[in-house]
Amino acid sequence: MNFIEVAQVNQVALGAMQSFPARDKQILIANYDGKYYAIDNKCPHEGTNLSDGKLEGKIVTCPHHGSKFDVTTGSCISGPKIGFLRLKAKNALHYEVKVDGNSIKVDIHD
């Protein structure tokens, strides 16, 4: 595992999410129920920033077509809605997280 510091715990409030750069990626860190989770910030459907969406509990909704992802696993709960169609979307990349003191560290893999 290759954990690198991505953020500080005081940067992501309880029930909030924020995007941080990590190597050549943008990582979405979410604080759900006092625990930190990390997924790729780019929606797998069209690459929209998930951090511009809405976080409700552990579900983040993409602001572009409404795909929903579980921030604790990266699993796609529902795909994009375009008109009357609900399409499928891939899961978001999920990263392991550990907190070391005040540092949020993420296992960045390729």
N, C-alpha and C positions, 0 to 999 in steps of 0.2 A: 504494500500500500504506500501511496505517495501523498501524504497529507500536507497541504500548504495552507497558510493563513489566508483567509478570504475576507474576514470582517471581525469586528469586536461585538461582544454581546449587547452592548448599549446602543448599537446601530440598528437593531431589529427588535422593535417593541413586541410585547405579547400580542398575538393576533394580527401581526403585520408581516409584510414581506418587502424585500428590496433586492435589486440586482447589483452584483459586484463583479468587476473584472477578475479573472483568474487565468493566468497564462493567455491563451488565445481564445478564451471562452467568456461568455457572460453567464454567471451562475445566479439563480434565484434562491435566496435564503428566506425561509419562512419560519416564523416562531409560532408553532401550534402547540397549545397546551403546555407552554413552558419548555418545549424541546425544539431544537433547531433541525430543519430539514433542507436539503439542497436538490434542486432539479435544474436542468438546462433552462435558461430564460427564454429561449426561442421556441415558439409553438411549432411542433412538427408538421402542422398543416401548411402554413405559408410563411413561417419565420417571424411572425409578429412577436413583440416583446410581451411575455406573460406578466411582467412586472407592471405593465400599464393596465392590466385587467383588475378584476376584483377578487379578493380572498374572502371566502365565507367558511369559517371553520378550517377544515383542511383541504378545501376545494378551491382551486384558482380557475377563474373563467377568462379565457382569451378575449380581449376586447374587439377582435376583428370579426370572427364568425361564431363565437360563443362555445368553442370546445372547452370541456371541463377536465381538469387533471387533479389527481390526488397528490398533494405535495409530499406526502410521507412515503410514496412509492413511485411516483411518476406515471402511474397508470392512467390511461385515458378513460374517463367515466362516461363521457358522451362526446361524439365528434362534432365537427362544424355544422352549423345550420345555415343553409343557403336557400332562400325562398322557403318552399315547403319541404325541402329535402334535408334529412339529417344524415350526413356522411360519416364514414369511419376515419379515424385518425390514429396514427402510431402513438405509442407511449412516449412521454418525455424522458430524456435521459435522467437517471437518478444517481446521486452521489452520496457516498457514506460521509457522515459528519461526526466530528468529535469536538468537544469543548475543552480547551486547555487553559485554565484560569479565565481570563476575559477574552480569549482568542477563539474564534470559530474557525476550525480547520476542516477542509474538504479534501477527500481523496479524488484528485483529478486524474482521470484515466482517458486514454485516447480511444 
